[in-house]
């Protein structure tokens, strides 16, 4: 998922919850900061590609979507479930 598509997804979340896009982004940014401060998970966060010190909400959503997407070989080997 591109960061542009991720931004669109965040806009849909904001619309569904009746809040601004900025509110959604602020809440995700707050969660990212809290999660990165945990020494047990810091290495995982350091492996998320991002342009700054922390991933933006769009970068995080894009990374998670790509990580969760089935890989073509896995689909061929195991079939779609």
N, C-alpha and C positions, 0 to 999 in steps of 0.2 A: 504494500500500500504506500502510495506516495504521501508526502507530508501535506500536499494539497487536498488529497482525499481524506486524510486524517482530520484536517481542519474542517472539512465538510461534515464529517461524522461528529465532531465536537459541537458544531453548530446545531445539528439535529438533537443532540443531547440537551443542549441549552434550551432549545425550543420546547422539547417534551417536558422539561422540568420547569418551564416558565421563568427561566433566569437568563441573564446575559451570557454571551460567550466569554466575556472577561471573568465572570464569576466561576464558570466551569474551569477555565484555564488556571485561575488563582487556586482553586481547591486542588487541582491535580498537581500544580507546582508545590503547594504546601505538603502534599503527600510524598512527592519525590524528595523534597528536602528532608523530611522525617525518615524516610526509608534509607536514604544515603547516609544518614548519621549513624546507622546501625553498623558496627564493625563486622558483624556476622554476614551481612549482605552487601557490604561495600564493594567487594570484588565483582559481584554480579552487575552492579550499577556501573562500575568502571568499564565494563565490556560493551555497554550500550553506545553505539556510535552517535555522537552529537557534536555540534559545532562549538559549544561553550563548555563551561564546567559541569553543567547539569543538562540533561536532555530536556527539550521543550515538551509540552504535552503532545504536540504533533509528532515529534521525533520518537517519543515513547510509544505512542499508539501505532505508528508505522512499524517500529521494531517489533512490537508484540504481535501485530498482525502477520508480519512476515515470518516470525518465529513459530507461530501457531499453524500457519498454512501447511497443508500436507505437501511433501516433496514429490515430484513426478515419479521417481523410482519407487517410493513407498506405495504410491497409488497403484502402479503397475504390478508390484509384487503382492500387495495385500488387498487390492480392490478398494473402492470407496465405501466407507461405512457411514 
